[in-house]
Amino acid sequence: PPAHSRSDWIGPPDKHSNLRPIIFYVPPEESALERRLREARQEAQASNQRFWARHNRAFCQEKEEFIYSRLKAKGLEMRDESGQKATLNAEEMADFYKDFLSKNLKKHLQYNREWYKHNFRITFLMGQVALVRALRWLRRRKKIVEQ
Amino acid sequence: MSAIRRCRPPRALAGLFVWCLRNTGVRQIPYQFVHLYHVANDRLITFQYFNFLKRMYVTQCNKDLSQRAKLKSDSIVSSFHELQQLDQEEKVVHKISPVSPVHRSWSETSSRNELREMKSAAETEDSVIPVGAKSKEDRQWKEMKLRLDDLPGILARLSKIKLTALVVSTTSAGFAMAPVPFELTCFLLASLGTGLASCAANSINQFFEVPFDSNMNRTKNRPLVRGQISPLLAVCFAASCGVPGIALLTLGVNPLTGALGAFNIFLYTCCYTPLKRMSIANTWVGAVVGAIPPIMGWTAATGSLDAGALLLGGILYSWQFPHFNALSWGLREDYSRGGYCMMSVTHPGLCRRVALRHCLALIGLSTVAPVLDITTWTFPIISLPINLYISYLGFRFYRDADRSSSRKLFFCSLWHLPMLLLVMFTCKKSVLEKEDKSDLLGRSQERALEIRLP
């Protein structure tokens, strides 16, 4: 993002977490409330990034291991004659998906709780900041009108 | 293996054709769909188009269509796919086969790609899940500033406007089936109120699901995921749609409809959305969410919750299962990775059993309709073929449990419901008939009284 910009910038999805990173703009006259909001957003972003990057990596890895073990059981190699990677069909993968989901359910429940907390907190702070800004703007208008 | 889609006449009747506008600046909502299936062997291209505007397509009723809707828009095999751009028209060819996606041809618009959703989640070669958009625009860093001329498009996508339109059409079906003379103002108020309530519910749903949506192919281009709108604005929009919507229903129509609308919003946002990640019971809750709009239409017309309303709700409730279960069969990978508890992943046998069970229930419910005096006896007779057909596909899905049977069932459900509702409407028992009958009775009673009195 350019140096002179006065707003946040959002980027392309991350390779591992598929989340879009945000670069937050820190205004020089940032109030304490605005700082709390920015920090909450940064914290949520970091926490989400950590969770999803790890989760997706684990998914890919376990998927590879599963395919490998199944292929081995069938007596096939990872790559066939043409050099193409051998794959399993959807029905065989279904076992893996079921397994993976049940293994990670608890992790997801915990993450859900955290995410909802972050989300509500950030939105509430945003509301407060917006309210303060609106009041400030109204006060300024009043002053201009009085003058 | 490519799936061969035969162009069925009834489906061909259901319109076709999508114009997907490129996303540049102000985005317009694509309102039709084009779907091309390509058979590898003989290069046969069968076109299947669904026209969503002409309709009573109730493919979704106030439910999270995103779950059902699409599959990766980016799973395309380059060797088989053509991407043409005629002015503002985009056609995409999908090859349905477990071949790794090679490249993404266009950035996904906010359209409901129910058909694309059925595309298999191809096994990927990379160690990275290819969910991210590969188009140049998406790879750039964007300023998070809200532009006013983008706002209508963004809000339309936030409120899942097409899904809302379908919900409203179910409500109008419920209104139309009610055995009272048609009142235009009431009808319009009910439709508007329901539409606003649906917008609110969908916005809150998107607000809750940002990180999960970014990880699923179908939903990764939503406004909150892309940062086009702040969560605060999304909540404010939801409130500004929901409150007037429910108020309109309560004050302009009747309190019962308003209460149902408010209850439905609550059910969708506070029960269905969190439950999706906790237990498979979410499907049943979601089916109720889908069944309520026609009940709302009925109560808007009559002001009371009759057996007829419940029957209509029951038909929609039963319909949700074959529709959704068939759809979710192809999305198992995304659901598993995203942490969504869906029957198709955790209890595949149950998934298919339930779908079949409810197909059969549809036959039963259609038979009950004339008993309750909603339709004439021609309705179960005329609807029997389509109900039997969907039950047959449900049975095939139950027995075969593979992608082709699930897709067949899903596509059948898309035209089955509008047809069923249409047939129901044409077989509706006329209000005049009933009045005549009661008149006759009254007159004969009067005559009897006259004879008795000297």
Chai-1 contact restraints between the chains, C-beta under 6 A:
chainA,res_idxA,chainB,res_idxB,connection_type,confidence,min_distance_angstrom,max_distance_angstrom,comment,restraint_id
A,P1,B,W141,contact,1.0,0.0,6.0,A-B,restraint_1
A,S7,B,E143,contact,1.0,0.0,6.0,A-B,restraint_2
A,S7,B,M144,contact,1.0,0.0,6.0,A-B,restraint_3
A,S7,B,K145,contact,1.0,0.0,6.0,A-B,restraint_4
A,D8,B,M144,contact,1.0,0.0,6.0,A-B,restraint_5
A,W9,B,W141,contact,1.0,0.0,6.0,A-B,restraint_6
A,W9,B,E143,contact,1.0,0.0,6.0,A-B,restraint_7
A,I10,B,K142,contact,1.0,0.0,6.0,A-B,restraint_8
A,I10,B,M144,contact,1.0,0.0,6.0,A-B,restraint_9
A,I10,B,G227,contact,1.0,0.0,6.0,A-B,restraint_10
A,G11,B,W141,contact,1.0,0.0,6.0,A-B,restraint_11
A,P12,B,D138,contact,1.0,0.0,6.0,A-B,restraint_12
A,P12,B,R139,contact,1.0,0.0,6.0,A-B,restraint_13
A,P13,B,G132,contact,1.0,0.0,6.0,A-B,restraint_14
A,K15,B,V128,contact,1.0,0.0,6.0,A-B,restraint_15
A,N18,B,V131,contact,1.0,0.0,6.0,A-B,restraint_16
A,N18,B,G132,contact,1.0,0.0,6.0,A-B,restraint_17
A,N18,B,S214,contact,1.0,0.0,6.0,A-B,restraint_18
A,N18,B,N215,contact,1.0,0.0,6.0,A-B,restraint_19
A,L19,B,S214,contact,1.0,0.0,6.0,A-B,restraint_20
A,N48,B,P211,contact,1.0,0.0,6.0,A-B,restraint_21
A,N56,B,I129,contact,1.0,0.0,6.0,A-B,restraint_22
A,F59,B,R337,contact,1.0,0.0,6.0,A-B,restraint_23
A,C60,B,S127,contact,1.0,0.0,6.0,A-B,restraint_24
A,K85,B,E125,contact,1.0,0.0,6.0,A-B,restraint_25
A,T87,B,P98,contact,1.0,0.0,6.0,A-B,restraint_26
A,T87,B,E123,contact,1.0,0.0,6.0,A-B,restraint_27
A,A94,B,R332,contact,1.0,0.0,6.0,A-B,restraint_28
A,Y97,B,R332,contact,1.0,0.0,6.0,A-B,restraint_29
A,Y97,B,S336,contact,1.0,0.0,6.0,A-B,restraint_30
A,Y97,B,V345,contact,1.0,0.0,6.0,A-B,restraint_31
A,K98,B,V345,contact,1.0,0.0,6.0,A-B,restraint_32
A,K98,B,T346,contact,1.0,0.0,6.0,A-B,restraint_33
A,F100,B,S336,contact,1.0,0.0,6.0,A-B,restraint_34
A,L101,B,S336,contact,1.0,0.0,6.0,A-B,restraint_35
A,L101,B,V345,contact,1.0,0.0,6.0,A-B,restraint_36
A,H108,B,R277,contact,1.0,0.0,6.0,A-B,restraint_37
A,H108,B,G339,contact,1.0,0.0,6.0,A-B,restraint_38
A,N112,B,R277,contact,1.0,0.0,6.0,A-B,restraint_39
A,T123,B,P231,contact,1.0,0.0,6.0,A-B,restraint_40
A,T123,B,L232,contact,1.0,0.0,6.0,A-B,restraint_41
A,T123,B,V235,contact,1.0,0.0,6.0,A-B,restraint_42
A,M126,B,L232,contact,1.0,0.0,6.0,A-B,restraint_43
A,G127,B,L232,contact,1.0,0.0,6.0,A-B,restraint_44
